[in-house]
C-alpha cells in the first residue's frame, strides 16, 4: 500500500522476541488472554528457558501491550494515509466512506503483513471482549488517533442523531466490525479451501455497507 510502517518495535526485536510475540499472538487469538500462560508461550516458541517471556518482556501484561501496540501503530499508519487522501479531497463525504476508512486498513493489515498482522484481529477481539479497559488505556491518545478522526467525521455526517445515540451506535459498530474482521481473518487463514466468498470485493463492500446502515438506522 506504500505506507511507511513504524519501525520502533522492529528495531529492538531480536529473533527470540519476534518468535515469542508471534507465538503469543497466535495462542491468545486461539484460546484467549487469561487461558494462556507465559510458560506455554515460551515452550511453543521453542525456548528452553521457561522464563523467556519474563526476561524479554518482564510481565505478561507488558507482552500483551506490546502486541497490541505493534498492530495498532501499523493500522494507524495505514488509516492515517487513507484519511489524508480523503480529507485532501474534502471527505469523507458519506457515512459509508468514513466506515470504509475504519475497515479497510484493519483488513489490509491482516491480509498483507504476515509478521505482525497474522492472528491480530482475532487477538484484538479476544482482548476487547475480556479486557476492554486495557485496550483503551494502552491505545488512548497515541495509537488510535486515526480511529478517533473517523468517529469525528461520522459525528459530522450524523447531525440528526443525538450524541447519546451516536455513542451507543459507535459501540455497536466496534463490536460488529471486530467480530466480522476476526471471522474473516480466521476463514482466510484456512489454506484448505479457496473461500472465494470471503475474498470477494463485494463481500468487503457489503460488510462496509451493513456497518454504515447500523449507524444510519432511523430512530
N, C-alpha and C positions, 0 to 999 in steps of 0.2 A: 504493500500500500504506500510505500515511500515515506513511512513515518520513522523518525529517528527514535529508537527505543531507548528508554532510560538505561544507563549503564552502571549506576552506583552499586547496586547489589551484585551485578555480574562481575564487576572488577574485583570484589573482595571474595568471591566464591571460589573455593578450591574444588577439586573433583569430588572430594568426600562430602563437602557441604552440598554440592549440587545433587549428589546421589541421595543424601538424607532428605533434602527438600522434595525431590521428585517422588521418592518413596512415601514420604509423609502425606503429600498432597493426594496421592492415589489411595492410600489407606483411609485417610479422613473422608475422601469422597465416597468410598465404597461402604464404610462402616460407621462413620460419624466421629466427631472430635473426641468425645469422652470415652468412647469404646476402644480407642487405640492407645497403647502405652508407648513410652519412649523406648523401652527395650525392644518391643516389636519392630519399631521403625528402624532401629539400629540393625537388628537381625535381618530384616527384609532387605535392607540396603547393603548387606554383605559385610557389615562391620563386626569384627571380632570383639571389639571393645563395646560392651553394652552401655557404657556411659558416654558414647559418642555424641548423642544429642545434647547432653548437659555440657560437654566440652565445647561444642561448636555454637550452641545457642543459649546456654545457661538454663532456660526453662522451656517447658512445652508451650506455654503461652507466648513466649518470645518467638518460638518457631512458627506458631500459627500466625502471629502478627506479621512475620517476615513473608510468609507465603501469601498472605492477604495483600500486603503492600506490593510484592513482586508483580502480582496480577493487576492490581488496581492502577498502579502507575503506568503500566503498559497500555491498559484500556484507556486510561485518561489521556495518554499521548494521542491515541487514535481518535478518541472523541473530540479532543481539542482541535485537531487538524480538520475534522469534518465540520465542526461548528464554525471554525474560522471561515471556511469556504461558504457555508450557508449564510453567515452573518454579513460577509462581504457583498453578497447579492441581495441583502435586505431580508433574509429569512431568519429562522424558519417561518414560512407563511401559512402553515396549517398545523393542526394538531398531529396529523399523520407524519408530517415532515419532522416535527420535534421528537416524536416517538421513535422514528427511524434513527435519529441521532443517538438515542439510548441503546437501541437494539443492535444495530449493525456493528459497532466497534466491539461489543462483547462477543457476538457470534464469530466475527472475523478473527478475533484473538484466539479463540478456541480452535478455529479451523487452521490457522496459519502458523502459530507459534508452538512448535512441538515441545520445546523445553519448558516453557512457563505456562502455556495455555492448556495442555492436556490435563483433564480432570478438574480444571479450575472452576468452571461453572457449577459442577456438582459439589465440589468442596465449598464454594461460596453459599450454595443453597443449604447444605448441612449446617454451616456455621451460622447463617442468618436465622435458621429455624430454632437453633438451640441457644445461641449467644448473640442476639441482635444488638445488644448494648455494646458488645465487644467490637463489632463491625463499625458501628457509629463512632465510637471513641477512637478507634485506630485510624479511620479514614477522614474524619471531620476536618474541614478547613484546608486540606492539602491534597488528598488523593481522590476527592470526589467533586472538585470544582466544576468540571465539565458536566457532570450529572446534575449538579445544582443549577447550572446555567440552563440546562434542558428544562428543568422544572420551572424556572423563572419564565422561560418562553411559553411554556404550557399555561402558566397563570395568565399571561398576557393574552393568550389565544382562547381563554375560557372566561371572558368577562361577565357572563350572565350566571355563572355558577358561584355560589357563595364560597368564601375562603375555607370555611369549615368542611364543606362538601368536597372542595378541591383536595384538602389534606387527606380525607378518607380515600378518595379515588387514587391518590398517589400511592397510598399504602397498598390498595388492591392491585394497582399497576405493577408495583415492585414484586409482589408475590406471584402474580400471573407470569410476568416475564422471567423471573428467576426459575420458576418451575419448568416452563417450556424450554428455556435455553439449556437447563440441565438435562432435560429429557432428550432434546435434540443432540446434545453432545454425547450422551451415552449411546444413542442409537447409531450415530455416525462413527463412533469408535468401534462398532462391531464390523469387523472386516469379512465376516462370513456371508454377508449379503450386500447388495448394491444400495438398498434403501433409497430408490430414486425419488420417492415422495418427499423425504426429508431433505434431500439435496436440491430440490427444485426451488428456483427463484420465486415461483408462485406461492410456495409454502411460506417462504420468508415474508412475502408481501401480505399474505393472509394473517400471519402472526402479528405483523405491524398494524394491519387494518383492524383486527379484532381488539387489540390493545387500545387503539385510538377510540374505537367505539365504546369501550368501557368508560373512557373519560368524557365522551360526548353524550352519553345517555341522558335523556330528558328526566328531570326530577319530577 
